[in-house]
Amino acid sequence: MKDLKTLDQQYVANTYARFPVELVSGKGSLVYDETGKEYIDMGSGIGVTAFGIADDGWQAAVTAQLGKLQHMSNLYYTEPCAKLAQILCERTGMKKVFFCNSGAEANEGAIKAARKYAAEKKGPEYYTIVTMENSFHGRTLTTLAATGQDHYHELFQPLTPGFVHAPANNLEAVKTAALENKAAAVMIECIQGEGGVIPLEKSFVQGLAAFCKEEDILLLVDEVQTGNGRTGALYAYMNFGIQPDVVSTAKGIGGGLPLGAVLFGEKTEFTLGHGDHGSTFGGNPVCCAGAISILERIDDDLLAEVKAKSEMAFSMLEGAPGVEAVSGMGLMIGIKTAKPAADVVKTCMENGVLCLTAKDKVRLLPALNIPKDVLAKAIEIVKGACV
């Protein structure tokens, strides 16, 4: 570990405050460090390894594709890309899919499409995107501008212009911001993940969807963290009874390989044409083969299991000593603790559980298929760390 830490600090850009743990292997929801110590993984790579580490089905799909084509440019057709797009459209009611590599790129694609749509329908002055205060949409200059948290902006001025932030759950404020600024779109996360695992109010989301439809303002839903079964529905917006115009997603869809997607609805399916957007690695056949194996298993039974595990976790945590509040949905859980969240995470790690933070909360994003007994064991350790 000492040699690896020295090597990392010498050659890897100093952008991460790493925990003092070297992880070397794992299976399912269990991972091991270089000493052989076992940890229950309650972070799943920040919501990425949807079916855990070294999942057999995912491995088989990826390995089989590696033996055929590991990459081919988007000048040619490949089966995994087309098949994955079909699955996404059939499962969501959306019409077309653009593939990229990450959540930030997916949000960039959604923003580009919204601006082109509005410019063609209403005029080039309709370019503003309204996002929510406390939101997080990525780390590129444009998705930082979309992010409604000032501390992310401070060191990187000037950011991309054309973004206005309004308070979440305040429909009148969002309407005013959209109309006064000639908005092309409103962009939301149904659950503000990096902002503290805070679900939006259903009445707000439904009212916003109705307003956007009435004014022909596109509704973009960022499902980077909330998507692909995380909340107990395939995509979180399905819990809110709306149909977005554009959906962005990434993280869990690839099961551990980099993959992002932009899903376009009826209004926007033909907005982007030849040359308007592109990605060298987007739709990579290996990543798409892995994603197919993930999505084919996120069925009604699996989603029911996610909901049941969520209910168990919430019931175990709510009212526990040192736990002030529990928020979230499905297996996307935020815990407001009396102790500093960082201290709780440190104690959990010492006791064999890996979890995350989100603002002042402990954040749990376990694999969707984590066994109930393993989840219960991890929750007990988390509860013990809160005291």
C-alpha positions as CSV (number, residue, x, y, z in Angstrom):
1,M,0.0,0.0,0.0
2,K,2.8,2.4,0.9
3,D,4.5,2.0,-2.5
4,L,1.3,2.3,-4.4
5,K,0.3,5.4,-2.5
6,T,3.7,7.0,-3.3
7,L,3.4,6.0,-7.0
8,D,-0.1,7.4,-7.1
9,Q,0.8,10.7,-5.5
10,Q,3.8,11.1,-7.8
11,Y,2.1,10.4,-11.1
12,V,-1.7,10.8,-10.7
13,A,-3.3,14.3,-10.8
14,N,-4.1,15.4,-7.3
15,T,-7.9,15.7,-7.8
16,Y,-9.1,13.0,-5.4
17,A,-8.9,12.8,-1.6
18,R,-8.5,9.0,-1.6
19,F,-9.3,6.8,1.4
20,P,-6.3,4.9,2.7
21,V,-7.4,1.6,1.2
22,E,-6.1,-0.3,-1.8
23,L,-8.8,-2.5,-3.2
24,V,-7.6,-5.4,-5.3
25,S,-10.6,-7.8,-5.9
26,G,-14.2,-8.5,-5.2
27,K,-17.3,-10.5,-6.0
28,G,-20.8,-9.2,-5.8
29,S,-21.2,-6.7,-2.9
30,L,-18.0,-7.8,-1.2
31,V,-14.5,-6.3,-2.0
32,Y,-11.1,-7.0,-0.5
33,D,-8.0,-4.9,0.1
34,E,-4.4,-6.0,-0.3
35,T,-4.3,-7.5,3.2
36,G,-7.4,-9.6,2.5
37,K,-9.7,-7.5,4.7
38,E,-13.3,-7.8,3.5
39,Y,-15.6,-4.8,3.0
40,I,-19.3,-4.6,2.1
41,D,-19.5,-2.2,-0.8
42,M,-22.3,0.2,-0.2
43,G,-21.2,2.7,-2.8
44,S,-21.0,0.6,-6.0
45,G,-18.4,2.9,-7.6
46,I,-20.9,5.8,-7.0
47,G,-23.8,4.0,-8.4
48,V,-22.0,2.3,-11.3
49,T,-21.6,-1.5,-10.6
50,A,-25.4,-2.1,-10.7
51,F,-25.0,-5.9,-10.2
52,G,-21.9,-5.7,-8.1
53,I,-18.2,-6.7,-8.7
54,A,-17.3,-9.3,-11.3
55,D,-20.9,-10.1,-12.0
56,D,-21.1,-13.4,-14.0
57,G,-23.7,-12.3,-16.6
58,W,-22.0,-9.0,-17.2
59,Q,-18.6,-10.6,-17.5
60,A,-19.9,-13.2,-20.0
61,A,-21.5,-10.5,-22.2
62,V,-18.4,-8.3,-22.2
63,T,-16.0,-11.1,-22.7
64,A,-17.9,-12.5,-25.6
65,Q,-18.0,-9.1,-27.3
66,L,-14.3,-8.6,-26.7
67,G,-13.6,-11.7,-28.9
68,K,-15.6,-10.1,-31.8
69,L,-15.1,-6.4,-32.0
70,Q,-13.8,-4.3,-29.1
71,H,-14.4,-1.0,-31.0
72,M,-15.6,0.3,-34.3
73,S,-16.3,3.9,-35.3
74,N,-19.8,5.2,-35.7
75,L,-19.3,5.2,-39.4
76,Y,-20.5,1.6,-39.3
77,Y,-23.3,-0.4,-37.8
78,T,-22.8,-2.7,-34.8
79,E,-25.4,-4.9,-33.2
80,P,-24.9,-4.1,-29.5
81,C,-25.4,-0.4,-30.1
82,A,-28.6,-0.8,-32.1
83,K,-30.0,-3.5,-29.7
84,L,-29.3,-1.4,-26.6
85,A,-31.0,1.6,-28.2
86,Q,-34.0,-0.6,-29.0
87,I,-34.3,-1.9,-25.4
88,L,-34.0,1.7,-24.0
89,C,-36.7,3.0,-26.3
90,E,-39.1,0.1,-25.8
91,R,-38.7,0.3,-22.0
92,T,-39.2,4.1,-21.8
93,G,-41.4,5.2,-24.6
94,M,-38.6,7.4,-25.9
95,K,-37.9,7.4,-29.6
96,K,-34.1,7.6,-30.3
97,V,-30.9,7.3,-28.4
98,F,-27.5,9.0,-28.6
99,F,-24.6,7.1,-26.9
100,C,-21.6,8.8,-25.2
101,N,-19.2,7.9,-22.4
102,S,-20.3,9.7,-19.2
103,G,-23.1,11.5,-17.4
104,A,-21.6,14.9,-18.1
105,E,-21.4,14.1,-21.8
106,A,-25.0,12.9,-21.7
107,N,-26.1,16.2,-20.2
108,E,-24.1,18.1,-22.7
109,G,-25.9,16.3,-25.5
110,A,-29.3,17.0,-23.9
111,I,-28.4,20.7,-23.6
112,K,-27.2,20.9,-27.2
113,A,-30.4,19.3,-28.4
114,A,-32.6,21.6,-26.4
115,R,-30.8,24.7,-27.7
116,K,-31.1,23.5,-31.3
117,Y,-34.8,22.6,-30.9
118,A,-35.7,26.0,-29.4
119,A,-33.6,27.9,-32.0
120,E,-35.4,26.2,-34.8
121,K,-38.9,26.4,-33.2
122,K,-38.8,29.8,-31.6
123,G,-35.6,31.7,-32.6
124,P,-32.0,31.8,-31.6
125,E,-32.7,34.0,-28.5
126,Y,-34.4,31.0,-26.9
127,Y,-31.3,29.3,-25.5
128,T,-31.4,29.6,-21.7
129,I,-31.6,26.4,-19.6
130,V,-33.3,26.7,-16.2
131,T,-31.9,24.3,-13.6
132,M,-32.5,23.9,-9.9
133,E,-30.6,25.4,-7.0
134,N,-28.6,22.6,-5.3
135,S,-28.5,20.5,-8.5
136,F,-25.4,18.7,-10.0
137,H,-25.1,18.0,-13.7
138,G,-21.4,17.4,-14.3
139,R,-17.8,18.8,-14.3
140,T,-17.4,20.1,-17.9
141,L,-17.6,23.9,-18.2
142,T,-21.1,23.7,-19.6
143,T,-22.4,21.2,-17.1
144,L,-20.8,23.1,-14.3
145,A,-22.7,26.1,-15.4
146,A,-25.9,24.0,-15.3
147,T,-25.0,22.9,-11.8
148,G,-26.9,25.0,-9.2
149,Q,-24.1,25.1,-6.6
150,D,-21.9,28.2,-6.5
151,H,-18.9,26.5,-4.9
152,Y,-18.4,24.4,-8.0
153,H,-18.2,27.6,-10.1
154,E,-15.7,29.6,-8.2
155,L,-12.4,28.6,-9.8
156,F,-13.5,28.2,-13.4
157,Q,-15.0,31.5,-14.5
158,P,-16.2,32.4,-17.0
159,L,-18.5,29.4,-17.4
160,T,-20.7,28.8,-20.4
161,P,-23.5,31.4,-20.4
162,G,-27.2,30.7,-20.7
163,F,-28.0,29.0,-17.4
164,V,-30.4,30.3,-14.7
165,H,-30.9,28.5,-11.4
166,A,-34.3,28.5,-9.6
167,P,-35.3,27.1,-6.2
168,A,-36.5,23.5,-6.4
169,N,-40.1,22.8,-5.5
170,N,-41.1,26.4,-6.2
171,L,-43.1,26.1,-9.4
172,E,-43.9,29.8,-9.7
173,A,-40.2,30.8,-9.4
174,V,-39.3,28.3,-12.1
175,K,-42.1,29.5,-14.4
176,T,-40.9,33.1,-13.9
177,A,-37.3,32.2,-14.6
178,A,-38.3,30.3,-17.7
179,L,-40.5,32.9,-19.2
180,E,-38.4,36.0,-18.4
181,N,-35.2,34.3,-19.8
182,K,-36.8,32.8,-22.9
183,A,-35.9,29.3,-21.8
184,A,-35.2,26.5,-24.2
185,A,-35.6,23.9,-21.5
186,V,-35.9,23.2,-17.8
187,M,-33.5,20.5,-16.5
188,I,-34.1,18.6,-13.2
189,E,-32.9,15.6,-11.2
190,C,-35.9,13.9,-9.7
191,I,-33.6,13.2,-6.7
192,Q,-30.8,15.7,-6.1
193,G,-28.0,13.2,-5.5
194,E,-24.8,15.2,-5.0
195,G,-27.0,17.9,-3.4
196,G,-27.8,15.6,-0.5
197,V,-30.1,12.8,-1.8
198,I,-33.2,15.0,-1.8
199,P,-36.2,13.9,-3.8
200,L,-38.3,16.6,-5.5
201,E,-41.9,17.0,-4.6
202,K,-44.2,15.0,-6.9
203,S,-46.6,17.9,-7.3
204,F,-43.8,20.2,-8.3
205,V,-42.5,17.7,-10.9
206,Q,-45.9,17.2,-12.4
207,G,-46.8,20.9,-12.4
208,L,-43.4,21.6,-14.1
209,A,-44.1,19.0,-16.8
210,A,-47.5,20.5,-17.5
211,F,-46.1,24.0,-17.7
212,C,-43.3,22.9,-20.0
213,K,-45.8,21.2,-22.3
214,E,-48.0,24.2,-22.4
215,E,-45.2,26.6,-23.2
216,D,-43.3,24.2,-25.6
217,I,-40.3,24.4,-23.3
218,L,-38.4,21.1,-23.2
219,L,-38.3,19.1,-20.0
220,L,-34.9,17.5,-19.5
221,V,-34.5,14.9,-16.8
222,D,-31.0,14.0,-15.6
223,E,-31.0,10.3,-14.7
224,V,-27.3,9.9,-14.4
225,Q,-27.4,8.7,-10.8
226,T,-31.1,7.9,-10.4
227,G,-31.5,5.8,-13.5
228,N,-31.2,2.1,-14.3
229,G,-33.2,0.7,-11.4
230,R,-31.6,2.7,-8.7
231,T,-34.9,4.1,-7.3
232,G,-37.1,1.0,-7.7
233,A,-38.3,2.1,-11.1
234,L,-36.2,1.8,-14.3
235,Y,-35.9,5.6,-14.3
236,A,-36.7,7.8,-11.4
237,Y,-39.1,10.0,-13.4
238,M,-41.4,7.0,-13.7
239,N,-42.1,7.4,-10.0
240,F,-43.4,10.9,-10.7
241,G,-45.9,10.1,-13.4
242,I,-44.3,12.3,-16.2
243,Q,-42.9,11.7,-19.6
244,P,-39.8,13.9,-20.3
245,D,-38.7,15.3,-23.7
246,V,-35.1,14.3,-23.1
247,V,-33.5,11.9,-20.6
248,S,-29.8,11.7,-19.8
249,T,-28.3,8.7,-18.1
250,A,-24.9,6.9,-17.4
251,K,-23.4,5.3,-14.3
252,G,-25.3,2.1,-13.7
253,I,-26.2,1.5,-17.3
254,G,-22.7,0.2,-18.2
255,G,-22.3,-2.0,-15.1
256,G,-18.7,-0.8,-14.7
257,L,-17.7,0.3,-18.1
258,P,-18.0,4.0,-19.2
259,L,-21.3,4.5,-21.1
260,G,-23.7,7.4,-21.2
261,A,-26.9,7.9,-23.2
262,V,-29.3,10.6,-24.2
263,L,-32.9,9.5,-24.9
264,F,-35.0,11.7,-27.1
265,G,-38.8,11.8,-27.1
266,E,-41.3,12.6,-29.8
267,K,-40.5,16.3,-29.8
268,T,-36.8,15.9,-30.1
269,E,-36.2,12.6,-31.9
270,F,-35.1,14.3,-35.1
271,T,-33.5,17.5,-33.6
272,L,-29.9,16.3,-34.0
273,G,-28.9,15.5,-37.6
274,H,-25.8,14.4,-39.4
275,G,-22.8,16.2,-38.0
276,D,-24.6,18.0,-35.2
277,H,-23.1,15.8,-32.5
278,G,-20.8,12.8,-32.2
279,S,-18.6,10.7,-30.0
280,T,-15.6,8.5,-30.9
281,F,-16.3,5.9,-28.2
282,G,-20.1,6.4,-27.9
283,G,-21.9,3.2,-28.6
284,N,-18.8,1.1,-28.1
285,P,-19.8,-2.5,-28.7
286,V,-18.2,-3.9,-25.5
287,C,-19.8,-1.2,-23.3
288,C,-23.2,-1.7,-25.0
289,A,-23.0,-5.5,-24.7
290,G,-22.4,-5.1,-20.9
291,A,-25.3,-2.6,-20.7
292,I,-27.7,-5.0,-22.5
293,S,-26.9,-7.7,-19.9
294,I,-27.7,-5.1,-17.1
295,L,-30.9,-3.8,-18.6
296,E,-32.3,-7.2,-19.5
297,R,-32.1,-8.2,-15.8
298,I,-33.7,-4.9,-14.4
299,D,-37.2,-6.4,-14.7
300,D,-40.3,-6.1,-12.5
301,D,-39.0,-8.8,-10.1
302,L,-35.7,-7.0,-9.6
303,L,-37.4,-3.6,-9.2
304,A,-39.7,-5.1,-6.5
305,E,-36.6,-6.5,-4.7
306,V,-35.1,-3.0,-4.8
307,K,-38.2,-1.5,-3.2
308,A,-38.3,-4.2,-0.6
309,K,-34.7,-3.7,0.4
310,S,-35.2,0.0,0.4
311,E,-38.1,-0.4,2.9
312,M,-36.0,-2.6,5.1
313,A,-33.1,-0.1,5.1
314,F,-35.3,2.9,5.8
315,S,-37.1,1.0,8.7
316,M,-33.7,0.0,10.2
317,L,-32.3,3.5,10.0
318,E,-35.2,5.8,10.8
319,G,-35.2,6.8,14.5
320,A,-31.9,5.0,15.2
321,P,-29.6,6.6,17.7
322,G,-27.4,9.3,16.0
323,V,-29.6,9.3,12.9
324,E,-31.5,12.6,12.5
325,A,-33.2,11.9,9.2
326,V,-33.2,9.5,6.2
327,S,-34.0,10.6,2.6
328,G,-33.9,9.2,-0.8
329,M,-35.7,6.5,-2.8
330,G,-35.0,2.9,-3.6
331,L,-31.4,2.1,-3.0
332,M,-30.3,5.7,-3.2
333,I,-30.3,6.6,0.5
334,G,-29.1,9.7,2.4
335,I,-28.6,9.7,6.2
336,K,-28.4,12.9,8.2
337,T,-26.2,12.0,11.2
338,A,-25.6,13.8,14.4
339,K,-21.9,13.2,13.9
340,P,-20.1,14.6,10.9
341,A,-20.8,12.4,7.9
342,A,-17.1,12.1,7.2
343,D,-16.5,10.6,10.7
344,V,-19.3,8.1,10.2
345,V,-17.8,7.0,6.8
346,K,-14.4,6.6,8.4
347,T,-15.7,4.4,11.2
348,C,-17.7,2.4,8.8
349,M,-14.6,1.7,6.7
350,E,-12.7,0.7,9.7
351,N,-15.5,-1.8,10.5
352,G,-15.7,-3.2,7.0
353,V,-18.3,-1.1,5.2
354,L,-17.6,1.3,2.3
355,C,-20.1,4.2,2.0
356,L,-20.1,7.7,0.6
357,T,-21.1,11.2,1.5
358,A,-23.4,13.8,-0.2
359,K,-23.0,17.2,1.3
360,D,-23.6,16.7,5.1
361,K,-25.1,13.2,4.7
362,V,-23.9,9.7,4.6
363,R,-24.9,8.3,1.2
364,L,-25.6,4.6,0.4
365,L,-25.7,3.3,-3.2
366,P,-25.4,-0.5,-2.9
367,A,-25.7,-2.9,-5.8
368,L,-29.2,-3.5,-6.9
369,N,-28.9,-7.2,-6.2
370,I,-27.2,-7.0,-2.8
371,P,-28.4,-9.9,-0.7
372,K,-30.8,-8.8,2.0
373,D,-28.7,-10.3,4.8
374,V,-25.6,-8.5,3.5
375,L,-27.5,-5.2,3.3
376,A,-28.8,-5.7,6.8
377,K,-25.4,-6.4,8.2
378,A,-24.0,-3.3,6.5
379,I,-26.9,-1.1,7.9
380,E,-26.2,-2.4,11.4
381,I,-22.5,-1.3,11.0
382,V,-23.6,2.1,9.7
383,K,-26.0,2.5,12.6
384,G,-23.2,1.6,15.1
385,A,-20.9,4.2,13.5
386,C,-23.6,6.9,14.0
387,V,-23.6,6.6,17.8
